[in-house]
């Protein structure tokens, strides 16, 4: 399903684009999958019922972690994204020795329904089970058939170091590879998709093994808009402490890979 030959024939160009992108390293790959196979995968997607655990920082956002259950095309995509062949490609592009989490903890199929949004945030840095795995990349494959600008939902990225930002379109069969670091905010504004259409993507994460933790482990750091309520801002400020306390008492939901 993945267009491996195209990727392998353009490795140097893809590496250059990724490493020199602004505001921080990221890469857009269009026609990432064979169109016919991805269309069949798209047809297998139901309306999801499992609501995101992002609570007040996201609206009307739904998830399915084990998306390979949806059919043979989705299973094929899952296997190829976690294959050694793909690991070699993304390691070359990023100039780092990295690999996709074969169990895709925290990732999966994401579906934003009417008026969906996701506040700007930093993702968790160290894997919830394999404590030496440092999250280097988000890989976001968009499945927005016949997407138009007026539907909104562009991926917004923001560099905390410089204040630079940009927005990336999210059409069907586009993979966006985005660096994960303590300064790489991302999210999307409220969508305007027609009834029955959803902002749909598959999220996959890649890691590097660290013998020593170079950062303090975090969950998600949220950055609500300036006009957000006082309560929401306070919740964002204390979110890491609250989630870490909850995880110590009840375990990590992210680690359960629902």
Secondary structure, DSSP 8 states (H G I E B T S, - for coil): -B-HHHHHHTHHHHHHHHHH-SSSSEEEEES-B-HHHHHHHHHT------B-TTGGGEEEEEEES-GGGG-HHHHHHHHHHTSHHHHHHHHHHHTS--EE-TT-TT-EEEEEEEEEEEEEEE---B-SSSTTEEEEEEEEEE--TT--GGG---EEEEETTT--EEEE---TTEEEEEE-STTEEEEE------TT--EEEEEEEEEEE-SS--S---S-EEE--TTS-HHHHHHHHTHHHHHHHHHHHH--SGGG--
